[in-house]
Amino acid sequence: MPIEQSQGKVVLKHPKGASAEILLYGATVLSWKAASATDVMPKERLFVSGKAALDGSKPVRGGIPVVFPCFGAPSHPDHSKLPQHGFARSETWSFSDVVLDNEAGVSVRLTLLPNDSIQARFGKPFELAYVVTLSEHQLSTDLHVKNPGTPGSATLEFQALFHNYIRATANDVLVTPLQGVTYYDKTEATDELKAQPKTETRSGVDVKTFTDSVYENAGGKYQVAWPGGGVQVKTRNLKDVVIWNPQAEAGSKIGDMEGGGWEKYVCVEPGYVRGFVVLAGGETWVGQQVLTVTDGSLGAIA
Ligand code: TA6
């Protein structure tokens, strides 16, 4: 299965037409094209703003940015010098190797190690590997975080999240099942740490109005659906999920958001963002998501 590298990108192609494009800057998946079981032609499943910077000058507005070691504004002493959402999405990763390449799918590994720019702002040792796997109807992304220290050395404490911009008719989207899950709204505080916990009462969460909610211990399996389209998100080790859409008033103030961009996506972002993963020396943590194209049925998750 062809894997092409050029101009700072890695392109994966599947014999039945699916494809994925990864920018080495930020290890950002820029494109995922796939057909559902009922589609004929592969369709673009991610949203990237027409005003997104793709030259490495700033994190990409769209696709799947990798958020590490902190989500949102830093709240851990080790992260105090870092920008919002950490450094992983604004560093250039290295193409390491092909993990899998057969008729079922193709999988590549990118890596990120401390460099001067990172070490000036984050003093802990780490090794990151990011494995992106494409099959006919699925795309998976796995973030491997290793604490390279010896057993008993300093712990590595972090948050991690896949900031998925799922291409959708935003005002018709429903995300299930989140009913009964505790969540924190950023709308009520400068960030969700200060917000009071609420319990989701809706059977399906919509983003018809400004939405910026962090769902804690959310179950790890979500259906994002709208008339005619849908994506299922299944996760491992990512206990929380963020649902975000700024809508027009806030969206129009985002400098690299194309006009009306907020109408074309919903961010459904699985992560470990309430609290911190604490990794002992020598240990490795893996957070995984598997995105599957569904036929857009608005039913609850299978
Ligand atoms: O994931 C939701 C969120 O934290 C929102 O609060 C909003 O800030 C969004 O991320 C985009 O953040 P960015 O730093 O990419 O502009």
Residues whose N, C-alpha, C, O or C-beta is under 5 A from the ligand:
A	BS01	TA6	G72 Q84 D212 V242 W244
